């Protein structure tokens, strides 16, 4: 893997995501980790006081920016002691809103993955990255890897792919894993949440599905599963827990039954409730 891009807000969940990336890099070579933080004080904030009568002036803004830059450099120094040879760390500070900063760096740096720390289990923790998780995942043109707060890096040998067998073409997106250099090549568990048990009908195209999967996933070891759970999200999470899946891969697409998850509640649903890392292919 060449480059991982990570937004940093110095929250517990953000630091956990960074540590995950460091361990991943030490196991599967990553050439560069880019850490970026940002500080944007709008003109409105400088003119209008908050409900607590706090008004951010230019002096306060400069002081905050200086503090964030120092924290970022201190974090870099700490991480370099943990990283193996061959991996570099780049730090970037931008004076712009988080989403705009992320898009700017994705365009300039062309990372393989945007890695985000989820703060959903830390109710009392303030995290700008966690609060904007859904928006970041939605706008990113590159794959997004979400690290829940309790996740620790382990080599990924198996992964769950939740998919709708009525739209099997989306399974072909898994080939994009090859575009992420040095990414794990796990055994895949393909799960179709089918509460009506349509796969048991005599006319169910089992052979056609099997043929399509063999063609699309020729390079992967995989197994096909069905769930009759009425709640799709619950079915995915329960399967991941019961079968000890280490990673959940989300396939976006307008006709996929995961469409609503990948566009609305992927972090609130999969990342928080499953407690497992989630890779969203774009």
Buried (B, 14 or more C-beta within 10 A) or exposed (E): BBBBBBBBBBBBBBBBBBBBBBBBBBBBBBBBBBBBBBBBBEEEBBEEEEEEEEEBEEEBBEEEBEEBBEEBEEBBEEBEEEBEEEBEBBBBBBEEBBBEBBBBBBEEBEBBBBBBBBBBBBEEBEBBBBBBBBEBBBBBEBBBBBBBBEBEBEEBEBBBBBBBBEBBEBBEBBBEBEEBEBBBBBEBBBBBBBEEEEBEEEEBEEEEBEEBBEEBBEEBEBEBBBBEBEEBBBBBBBBBEEEEBBBBBBBBBEEBBBBEBBEEBBBBBBBBBBBBBBBBBB
